Amino acid sequence: MEEKRTLFEYLYKNLREQIMTGYLKYGDPLPSMSQLCENYHVGIRTVKDVLAALKKEGLIHTEERRPSIVAYQPDREVQKEHAIRSVLERRHTILEVYRTMELIMPRLFAFSVVSCGGEKVSLSFRQLKRSSKKEIAVRWKASSAALHNLLDASDNLLFRDVFTSLEICARVPFFLEFRKSPAFSASYRAYKDPLWMLEAVNTGDPKEVRRCFQTMYHAIAGDVKQYMEELAVM
C-alpha cells in the first residue's frame, strides 16, 4: 500500500505541476491512460486514481473513452503576475536547470540517435515537419514531442523521465508566453525553424548531434538569464 501511495503522489504531483505551470494548458489533452502507465511506470489503478483526484480538484475534465482534458483556466493577469513572481523567486534554480540541460541532454540525444538507427530517427521527427512553419508555441511543442519520441525509441525509459522533469523545472511555457523582450531575438533567429534538429540527428554523428544541441541550449540559457535580469528591474 505504501508503494502504491508513493506512486500515486509521484504521478499526481507531476501532472498537477504541469497543469499549474502552464506546461499543459487549458484545453490540452493529457496522455492516454496506457501512455501514462508506460511513461511513469505505474499501474492502471494508480492512473485512474490520479485522474479522479485531478478531476475532483477541477483541474481536468474526463469522459469515458476520450482523452482527459485540462480544465484549469486561471485569470490571465493573475496568472501572469503569479508566473513572473514564481520565476523570479526561482531564477537561480531555473538557470541551473538550463545549464544542466546543456550538459546532459545533448549526450542523451546523441546516444539515442546511435541506438535507434536512421528509420526510427525519421519516424520520431515526422510530426515536426508538419509544424515547422507554425507559431512558436506550436513549433516548441512539436519539437519537444519529437525529442521525447527519439528518447523513447532508445528503449531507455529513464531518458524521457529526465527530459520531462527538466522541461517542467525550466518553465519553458513561461518563456514562450510572456517574452516581450529582444532578449530572445538571437536564439529565435537561429532556431526558429526546428527542422535544424532533424538535419542534426540525420547526420548519425554523435559528436555533431552533441555540438548542435549544446550550442542551442547554451544560447537559450543566455537569453533566459538576460530576460530574468530585465524582469527583476521592472
C-alpha positions, -999 to +999 in steps of 0.1 A: +000+000+000+029+024+009+045+018-026+012+025-044+006+056-024+041+068-033+035+062-070+001+080-067+018+110-052+046+109-078+022+109-107-003+133-091+023+159-083+039+156-117+007+161-137-006+188-113+027+208-117+025+205-155-011+220-154-004+247-128+027+259-145+011+260-180+032+231-194-002+216-200-027+244-209-064+248-208-079+225-234-048+204-239-053+166-238-034+145-213-017+114-225-039+084-226-041+061-196-020+035-213+006+062-222+007+074-186+012+039-174+041+034-198+057+069-193+055+069-155+059+031-149+027+029-128-004+006-129-037+014-144-053+016-110-029+043-099-035+063-131-073+061-126-070+073-090-048+102-100-071+113-128-101+111-104-082+133-079-073+159-106-109+159-117-122+164-082-099+194-079-113+208-111-081+207-130-092+182-157-123+170-174-128+133-181-151+115-204-154+078-210-133+066-240-119+101-246-086+117-235-087+137-203-087+174-210-071+202-189-100+223-174-078+247-154-081+282-168-067+309-145-074+346-148-049+359-174-035+388-154-034+369-122-016+340-139+009+364-154+017+381-121+020+348-103+041+333-131+066+363-131+069+363-093+074+325-092+101+326-119+120+354-102+119+336-069+134+306-085+156+323-111+189+309-099+175+274-098+160+278-133+193+289-147+210+259-131+183+237-149+192+253-182+229+247-176+221+211-166+201+206-199+231+220-218+254+194-202+231+163-201+205+164-229+229+166-260+246+134-248+213+116-243+201+127-277+233+116-293+231+082-276+195+078-287+205+085-323+232+059-323+208+034-306+179+039-329+193+040-364+180+060-393+144+048-397+134+052-361+150+087-360+130+098-390+098+084-375+105+103-343+105+136-362+077+130-386+052+153-369+078+181-366+078+186-404+041+195-404+046+221-376+078+237-388+062+269-401+036+274-374+036+298-344+064+294-319+044+277-292+032+250-317+068+246-330+081+242-295+055+215-286+062+197-318+100+199-312+096+187-276+074+158-287+099+148-314+127+147-289+106+127-265+099+103-293+136+100-300+144+092-264+116+067-262+129+050-293+162+043-275+143+020-252+158+036-221+128+050-202+149+069-178+159+094-206+123+105-211+118+110-173+149+131-171+139+153-201+103+157-188+114+167-154+140+192-167+115+208-191+090+213-162+116+228-139+129+251-168+094+268-170+096+266-208+059+277-213+065+309-193+094+320-215+073+312-246+042+330-235+055+360-216+085+370-236+081+407-246+117+414-249+145+415-275+164+392-252+153+361-272+159+377-306+193+360-312+183+324-304+149+329-321+166+339-354+190+310-351+165+283-342+130+295-354+129+266-380+131+235-358+140+213-388+176+220-379+172+193-353+162+168-379+192+178-400+215+173-370+202+138-360+201+127-396+239+130-397+241+100-374+273+115-360+270+117-322+297+144-320+277+166-344+244+159-325+260+169-292+276+200-307+243+213-322+222+208-291+249+221-268+250+253-289+212+256-288+209+251-250+238+275-244+221+302-265+188+297-248+203+297-213+219+331-221+187+345-234+168+332-203+194+348-180+191+382-198+153+381-197+151+374-160+175+402-153+152+425-172+122+413-153+139+418-120+143+456-126+109+462-140 
